[in-house]
């Protein structure tokens, strides 16, 4: 079963390609208080993590990781960074602006065609 990052507008999926780019995936903590903080950090209204829900490493600061062993782990108490989520929101806004601009170009081309130019 393929897994995706639970964060709003994050398109990272648990694949060989993301793994080769150094992106790791981490399950939500079992501690209820910490789990709630992670759920809020996803920026998804009413989101409740399932046992298989995960966040990718792009939502954490470098100091949130424990890389001393063979596997990459999130340090206990680490919460996804709002600054990282802000960068993702800015990327999404840029994508929307591009889509709107392209849509406006198409409308303009149609309008010009109908006016006989």
C-alpha atoms as an extended CHARMM CRD file, in Angstrom:
* protein
*
       117  EXT
         1         1  UNK       CA              0.0000000000        0.0000000000        0.0000000000  PROA      1               0.0000000000
         2         2  UNK       CA              1.5880000000        3.3240000000       -1.0600000000  PROA      2               0.0000000000
         3         3  UNK       CA              1.8210000000        6.0450000000        1.5660000000  PROA      3               0.0000000000
         4         4  UNK       CA              1.7140000000        9.8020000000        1.1140000000  PROA      4               0.0000000000
         5         5  UNK       CA              2.7540000000       12.5750000000        3.4360000000  PROA      5               0.0000000000
         6         6  UNK       CA             -0.2340000000       13.7030000000        5.5310000000  PROA      6               0.0000000000
         7         7  UNK       CA              0.6780000000       17.4120000000        5.4170000000  PROA      7               0.0000000000
         8         8  UNK       CA             -1.5470000000       19.7900000000        3.4790000000  PROA      8               0.0000000000
         9         9  UNK       CA             -0.4290000000       20.2030000000       -0.1380000000  PROA      9               0.0000000000
        10        10  UNK       CA              2.6090000000       17.9570000000        0.2490000000  PROA      10              0.0000000000
        11        11  UNK       CA              2.8430000000       15.5650000000       -2.6790000000  PROA      11              0.0000000000
        12        12  UNK       CA              5.7050000000       13.4160000000       -1.3660000000  PROA      12              0.0000000000
        13        13  UNK       CA              4.9960000000        9.7030000000       -1.5340000000  PROA      13              0.0000000000
        14        14  UNK       CA              6.9040000000        6.8130000000        0.0160000000  PROA      14              0.0000000000
        15        15  UNK       CA              8.7540000000        5.6160000000       -3.1130000000  PROA      15              0.0000000000
        16        16  UNK       CA             12.2320000000        4.5800000000       -4.1770000000  PROA      16              0.0000000000
        17        17  UNK       CA             12.6190000000        7.9730000000       -5.8630000000  PROA      17              0.0000000000
        18        18  UNK       CA             11.8860000000       10.0080000000       -2.7230000000  PROA      18              0.0000000000
        19        19  UNK       CA             14.1340000000        7.6820000000       -0.7250000000  PROA      19              0.0000000000
        20        20  UNK       CA             16.9790000000        8.3140000000       -3.1960000000  PROA      20              0.0000000000
        21        21  UNK       CA             16.4940000000       12.0720000000       -2.6420000000  PROA      21              0.0000000000
        22        22  UNK       CA             16.9810000000       11.5600000000        1.0970000000  PROA      22              0.0000000000
        23        23  UNK       CA             13.3330000000       12.0760000000        2.0400000000  PROA      23              0.0000000000
        24        24  UNK       CA             12.2690000000        9.8730000000        4.9280000000  PROA      24              0.0000000000
        25        25  UNK       CA              8.7950000000        9.1800000000        6.3180000000  PROA      25              0.0000000000
        26        26  UNK       CA              7.8260000000        9.1120000000        9.9780000000  PROA      26              0.0000000000
        27        27  UNK       CA              4.7030000000        7.8040000000       11.7070000000  PROA      27              0.0000000000
        28        28  UNK       CA              2.7840000000       10.0310000000       14.0900000000  PROA      28              0.0000000000
        29        29  UNK       CA              3.8280000000        9.6550000000       17.7410000000  PROA      29              0.0000000000
        30        30  UNK       CA              1.7450000000        7.5460000000       20.1260000000  PROA      30              0.0000000000
        31        31  UNK       CA              1.9290000000       10.1750000000       22.8980000000  PROA      31              0.0000000000
        32        32  UNK       CA             -1.5030000000       11.8760000000       22.7040000000  PROA      32              0.0000000000
        33        33  UNK       CA             -0.2840000000       15.4260000000       23.3560000000  PROA      33              0.0000000000
        34        34  UNK       CA              2.5560000000       15.2410000000       20.8680000000  PROA      34              0.0000000000
        35        35  UNK       CA              0.3270000000       13.4790000000       18.3280000000  PROA      35              0.0000000000
        36        36  UNK       CA             -2.1850000000       16.3550000000       18.5770000000  PROA      36              0.0000000000
        37        37  UNK       CA              0.5940000000       18.8850000000       17.8820000000  PROA      37              0.0000000000
        38        38  UNK       CA              1.6070000000       16.9270000000       14.7780000000  PROA      38              0.0000000000
        39        39  UNK       CA             -2.0260000000       16.7290000000       13.6190000000  PROA      39              0.0000000000
        40        40  UNK       CA             -2.3920000000       20.5040000000       13.9760000000  PROA      40              0.0000000000
        41        41  UNK       CA              0.8880000000       21.0230000000       12.1100000000  PROA      41              0.0000000000
        42        42  UNK       CA             -0.5440000000       19.2520000000        9.0400000000  PROA      42              0.0000000000
        43        43  UNK       CA             -2.7990000000       22.2980000000        8.5400000000  PROA      43              0.0000000000
        44        44  UNK       CA             -5.7010000000       20.0110000000        7.5850000000  PROA      44              0.0000000000
        45        45  UNK       CA             -8.9970000000       20.9720000000        9.2170000000  PROA      45              0.0000000000
        46        46  UNK       CA            -10.3650000000       18.1670000000       11.3720000000  PROA      46              0.0000000000
        47        47  UNK       CA             -7.4780000000       15.8250000000       10.5560000000  PROA      47              0.0000000000
        48        48  UNK       CA             -7.0530000000       12.8330000000       12.8400000000  PROA      48              0.0000000000
        49        49  UNK       CA             -4.0320000000       10.6180000000       12.1900000000  PROA      49              0.0000000000
        50        50  UNK       CA             -4.5960000000        6.9280000000       11.5880000000  PROA      50              0.0000000000
        51        51  UNK       CA             -2.0590000000        4.2980000000       12.6870000000  PROA      51              0.0000000000
        52        52  UNK       CA             -0.5610000000        4.4130000000        9.1780000000  PROA      52              0.0000000000
        53        53  UNK       CA             -0.4240000000        8.2320000000        8.8080000000  PROA      53              0.0000000000
        54        54  UNK       CA              3.0440000000        9.6600000000        8.1730000000  PROA      54              0.0000000000
        55        55  UNK       CA              4.8220000000       12.9600000000        7.6550000000  PROA      55              0.0000000000
        56        56  UNK       CA              7.8580000000       13.3080000000        5.4250000000  PROA      56              0.0000000000
        57        57  UNK       CA             11.1950000000       14.6950000000        6.5600000000  PROA      57              0.0000000000
        58        58  UNK       CA             10.6570000000       17.9550000000        4.6430000000  PROA      58              0.0000000000
        59        59  UNK       CA              8.4390000000       19.1890000000        7.4870000000  PROA      59              0.0000000000
        60        60  UNK       CA             11.1400000000       19.0260000000       10.1520000000  PROA      60              0.0000000000
        61        61  UNK       CA             14.2580000000       21.0390000000       10.9450000000  PROA      61              0.0000000000
        62        62  UNK       CA             17.6550000000       19.3000000000       10.6240000000  PROA      62              0.0000000000
        63        63  UNK       CA             18.1110000000       19.3180000000       14.4030000000  PROA      63              0.0000000000
        64        64  UNK       CA             14.8880000000       17.2830000000       14.8100000000  PROA      64              0.0000000000
        65        65  UNK       CA             16.6000000000       14.1520000000       13.4550000000  PROA      65              0.0000000000
        66        66  UNK       CA             18.6830000000       11.4870000000       15.1630000000  PROA      66              0.0000000000
        67        67  UNK       CA             21.0220000000       10.0970000000       12.5110000000  PROA      67              0.0000000000
        68        68  UNK       CA             23.3600000000        8.2050000000       14.8500000000  PROA      68              0.0000000000
        69        69  UNK       CA             22.0800000000        4.7160000000       13.9740000000  PROA      69              0.0000000000
        70        70  UNK       CA             21.4260000000        2.9800000000       10.6940000000  PROA      70              0.0000000000
        71        71  UNK       CA             17.9730000000        4.5210000000       10.3440000000  PROA      71              0.0000000000
        72        72  UNK       CA             16.8940000000        8.1540000000       10.5050000000  PROA      72              0.0000000000
        73        73  UNK       CA             14.6260000000        8.8430000000       13.4810000000  PROA      73              0.0000000000
        74        74  UNK       CA             12.7610000000       11.8840000000       14.7200000000  PROA      74              0.0000000000
        75        75  UNK       CA             13.9170000000       12.9900000000       18.1710000000  PROA      75              0.0000000000
        76        76  UNK       CA             11.3200000000       12.6400000000       20.9220000000  PROA      76              0.0000000000
        77        77  UNK       CA              9.3960000000       15.8810000000       21.3610000000  PROA      77              0.0000000000
        78        78  UNK       CA             10.0830000000       17.1860000000       17.8490000000  PROA      78              0.0000000000
        79        79  UNK       CA              7.1280000000       18.9190000000       16.2010000000  PROA      79              0.0000000000
        80        80  UNK       CA              6.8590000000       19.6960000000       12.4780000000  PROA      80              0.0000000000
        81        81  UNK       CA              8.2060000000       23.1830000000       11.8380000000  PROA      81              0.0000000000
        82        82  UNK       CA              5.7610000000       25.9460000000       10.9300000000  PROA      82              0.0000000000
        83        83  UNK       CA              8.4890000000       27.6790000000        8.8930000000  PROA      83              0.0000000000
        84        84  UNK       CA              8.7370000000       24.6080000000        6.6710000000  PROA      84              0.0000000000
        85        85  UNK       CA              4.9530000000       24.5280000000        6.3060000000  PROA      85              0.0000000000
        86        86  UNK       CA              5.0400000000       28.2420000000        5.4500000000  PROA      86              0.0000000000
        87        87  UNK       CA              7.4970000000       27.5100000000        2.6140000000  PROA      87              0.0000000000
        88        88  UNK       CA              5.1340000000       24.8270000000        1.3030000000  PROA      88              0.0000000000
        89        89  UNK       CA              2.2340000000       27.2940000000        1.4250000000  PROA      89              0.0000000000
        90        90  UNK       CA              4.2890000000       29.8440000000       -0.5250000000  PROA      90              0.0000000000
        91        91  UNK       CA              5.1020000000       27.1840000000       -3.1260000000  PROA      91              0.0000000000
        92        92  UNK       CA              1.3840000000       26.3480000000       -3.4010000000  PROA      92              0.0000000000
        93        93  UNK       CA              0.4830000000       30.0480000000       -3.8130000000  PROA      93              0.0000000000
        94        94  UNK       CA              3.0790000000       30.3610000000       -6.5790000000  PROA      94              0.0000000000
        95        95  UNK       CA              1.5620000000       27.3200000000       -8.3100000000  PROA      95              0.0000000000
        96        96  UNK       CA             -1.9130000000       28.8690000000       -8.0480000000  PROA      96              0.0000000000
        97        97  UNK       CA             -0.6710000000       32.1750000000       -9.4780000000  PROA      97              0.0000000000
        98        98  UNK       CA              0.8900000000       30.3170000000      -12.3960000000  PROA      98              0.0000000000
        99        99  UNK       CA             -2.3450000000       28.4060000000      -12.9970000000  PROA      99              0.0000000000
       100       100  UNK       CA             -4.3910000000       31.6300000000      -12.8740000000  PROA      100             0.0000000000
       101       101  UNK       CA             -1.9900000000       33.4000000000      -15.2170000000  PROA      101             0.0000000000
       102       102  UNK       CA             -2.1490000000       30.5070000000      -17.6970000000  PROA      102             0.0000000000
       103       103  UNK       CA             -5.9490000000       30.5000000000      -17.4100000000  PROA      103             0.0000000000
       104       104  UNK       CA             -6.0670000000       34.2450000000      -18.0900000000  PROA      104             0.0000000000
       105       105  UNK       CA             -3.8670000000       33.7710000000      -21.1600000000  PROA      105             0.0000000000
       106       106  UNK       CA             -6.2680000000       31.1440000000      -22.5130000000  PROA      106             0.0000000000
       107       107  UNK       CA             -9.2750000000       33.4320000000      -21.9240000000  PROA      107             0.0000000000
       108       108  UNK       CA             -7.4760000000       36.3180000000      -23.6050000000  PROA      108             0.0000000000
       109       109  UNK       CA             -6.6270000000       34.1540000000      -26.6230000000  PROA      109             0.0000000000
       110       110  UNK       CA            -10.2710000000       33.0430000000      -26.9140000000  PROA      110             0.0000000000
       111       111  UNK       CA            -11.4930000000       36.6470000000      -26.6450000000  PROA      111             0.0000000000
       112       112  UNK       CA             -9.0770000000       37.8040000000      -29.3400000000  PROA      112             0.0000000000
       113       113  UNK       CA            -10.1220000000       34.9430000000      -31.6280000000  PROA      113             0.0000000000
       114       114  UNK       CA            -13.8240000000       35.8360000000      -31.2780000000  PROA      114             0.0000000000
       115       115  UNK       CA            -13.2190000000       39.5230000000      -32.0200000000  PROA      115             0.0000000000
       116       116  UNK       CA            -11.6090000000       38.6280000000      -35.3220000000  PROA      116             0.0000000000
       117       117  UNK       CA             -8.0600000000       39.8070000000      -34.6770000000  PROA      117             0.0000000000
